[in-house]
């Protein structure tokens, strides 16, 4: 069994949940970046997912910290990114990868 951190919709911030319960996590963790504003993102993009329309700099920086902490705990992490997070999942993944490489 794995814990799933769901970032979006009506869930509490994953960073707060992680900080409170990280000592209870097992070896496997799943992080899902869904976003909080699905309808608005779809309207802004016209359902074309080639550009970011809602940059989440602060959340990505907090996520990098969280992922690096999980790495130091030798956790197996699976990260899933939805287009509704910033407007383009591939672009979010590219930015996140760059941030992770800078911090390591």
Phi, psi and omega in degrees: 000147181230149174278141177245121173266116182255111181263100178146181182053233186254020182276153175291159180303131183296331183291323177292317179296316180300313181301320183286330190235009185301331180290343182266354184287147174274200183283338184248134180221141177241135177238125179242117177263097183263329183094162185253346190231061185305308184299314181296319179297317179297321178294317182293323184270344187063027182062027172249119194258040183261355181219154176279134179240350182218071183305137182242059184304309183299314181294323178294321177296317177295323179294319177300316177300315180297314181294321177294323176294317177298320178299318180294337177270003180061037178277148170272117185245132174244123183246128178241131182240129179262148176302332183287351179292307179231347182121341180205105181301315179301321179290323176296316180298317179299314179296317180296318178301316179298316179297320179294320179293325178292325186273351183264000000 
